[in-house]
């Protein structure tokens, strides 16, 4: 099976195995995502420079940003709700 015979999901799983990058939690998860973004070509970005592969990836893929925002809304985390409500209340006071 050649690389072109594999799906992107399969290639990512293979990359995770080869790089021992299965951990998604905390700082290690962020570093693993950074390494994956570098591996797919965002190491030196035309968008925001080097050493910011995740940012370069997001700048080039608005659907990823949308997916993150959708995920945030689906989690329904109370602290986030309180922070946004507080910000909204503050904005309304200034009007």
C-alpha positions as CSV (number, residue, x, y, z in Angstrom):
1,X,0.0,0.0,0.0
2,X,1.5,3.3,-1.0
3,X,0.9,6.7,0.7
4,X,-1.6,7.6,-2.0
5,X,-3.6,4.4,-1.2
6,X,-4.1,5.5,2.4
7,X,-6.6,8.0,3.6
8,X,-5.4,11.1,5.4
9,X,-6.8,9.7,8.6
10,X,-4.7,6.6,8.2
11,X,-1.6,8.6,7.4
12,X,-2.2,10.8,10.5
13,X,-2.6,7.7,12.7
14,X,0.6,6.3,11.2
15,X,2.4,9.6,11.9
16,X,1.1,9.6,15.5
17,X,2.4,6.1,15.9
18,X,5.8,6.9,14.4
19,X,6.1,10.0,16.5
20,X,4.5,8.6,19.7
21,X,2.1,11.6,19.4
22,X,-1.1,10.1,20.7
23,X,-1.4,12.3,23.8
24,X,-3.9,15.1,23.2
25,X,-4.2,16.6,26.7
26,X,-2.4,19.6,28.1
27,X,0.9,21.0,26.9
28,X,1.9,17.7,25.4
29,X,-1.2,17.6,23.3
30,X,-0.5,21.1,22.0
31,X,3.1,20.2,21.2
32,X,1.9,17.1,19.3
33,X,-0.6,19.2,17.3
34,X,2.2,21.7,16.6
35,X,4.4,18.9,15.4
36,X,1.6,17.6,13.2
37,X,1.0,21.0,11.7
38,X,4.7,21.2,10.9
39,X,4.6,17.7,9.4
40,X,1.9,18.7,7.0
41,X,3.8,21.8,5.8
42,X,3.0,24.7,8.1
43,X,6.5,24.8,9.8
44,X,7.5,27.9,7.8
45,X,4.3,29.8,7.2
46,X,3.7,32.5,4.7
47,X,1.1,33.7,7.1
48,X,2.6,34.5,10.4
49,X,6.2,33.2,10.3
50,X,8.1,30.3,11.7
51,X,7.7,28.5,15.0
52,X,3.9,29.1,14.9
53,X,2.8,26.1,12.8
54,X,-0.6,25.9,14.6
55,X,-1.3,29.6,14.0
56,X,-0.2,29.3,10.3
57,X,-2.5,26.2,10.0
58,X,-5.5,28.1,11.5
59,X,-4.8,31.1,9.3
60,X,-5.0,28.9,6.2
61,X,-7.9,26.8,7.3
62,X,-10.9,28.8,8.5
63,X,-12.9,25.5,8.8
64,X,-10.7,24.4,11.6
65,X,-11.4,27.6,13.5
66,X,-15.1,27.1,12.9
67,X,-14.8,23.5,14.2
68,X,-13.1,24.7,17.3
69,X,-15.7,27.4,18.0
70,X,-18.5,24.9,17.4
71,X,-16.8,22.5,19.8
72,X,-16.5,25.2,22.4
73,X,-20.3,25.9,22.1
74,X,-21.1,22.2,22.4
75,X,-19.0,21.7,25.6
76,X,-21.3,24.1,27.5
77,X,-18.5,24.9,30.1
78,X,-19.9,27.1,32.9
79,X,-16.6,29.1,33.4
80,X,-16.6,30.0,29.7
81,X,-20.3,31.0,29.9
82,X,-19.6,33.2,32.9
83,X,-16.7,34.9,31.3
84,X,-18.6,35.7,28.1
85,X,-21.7,36.8,30.0
86,X,-19.5,39.0,32.2
87,X,-17.9,40.5,29.0
88,X,-21.3,41.0,27.5
89,X,-22.6,42.7,30.7
90,X,-19.5,45.0,30.7
91,X,-20.1,45.9,27.0
92,X,-23.7,46.7,27.7
93,X,-22.7,49.0,30.6
94,X,-20.5,51.0,28.3
95,X,-23.3,51.7,25.8
